[in-house]
Amino acid sequence: MSKLDELLVDVATLVESGQSNQMSLTVVTGGAVITGRLAPEAVWRQRVSEVLADSARLGEFSAVFTAMTRRDGPPAYLHFHMARILQGTVGIPETGGMYRVSIADVSAWTMGDFSYSDH
């Protein structure tokens, strides 16, 4: 998007201020469809840090995510928790992942997430 969607920025700002991870959202970015729940950046960073810390090979990267820098102004990114990339009738990964998406790169969005069915 050449101009940020003010409504989407307002949603991201509300998620950040409430420290909630209950807002479900689906976005189209770079041709990919990502669906899941938004989380405040601090919560997202903490969870990514925990996952990395538990890894024998990636543990050293954990600290990068716990070093939070203060940002002024509205959020520039959406932080998805328990998210999936939609691929046909399948969500990848099945268990959900942690995605960070630039609000400037979102070309379309809708409230709610999509579930999957074999029917």
C-alpha positions, 0 to 999 in steps of 0.5 A: 500500500502506498498510503497506510490504511488508517483503520488497520493502524488503529486496530494494531494500536488498540492491540498494542495498548491493550496487551491482548492477543485475542484479535483475529485477523486475515491479511493479504501481503506479497501474494500470501494470505496469513490468518491468525491472532494479533499480539502486542509486539512485546508479547510476540517478542517474548514468545519468539524468544522462549521458542529460540531459547529452547532450541539447542541450535538457535538459543543464541538468537533468543536475546535479540528478541528480548531487547525491546527498543522504544518506538514513538508513533503508531505501530508499523508492523502486525505481530501474528501469534498462532498464525497460518499461511493459507495454501489451498485448503491447508494452513501452514504450519498446522499448529500456527506460527509467529509472523511479523508483517509490515502494515505498509505491505498489507494489500487487503484484510478482514476481521477474523481468521479462517478455519480449515475443513476437508469437506 
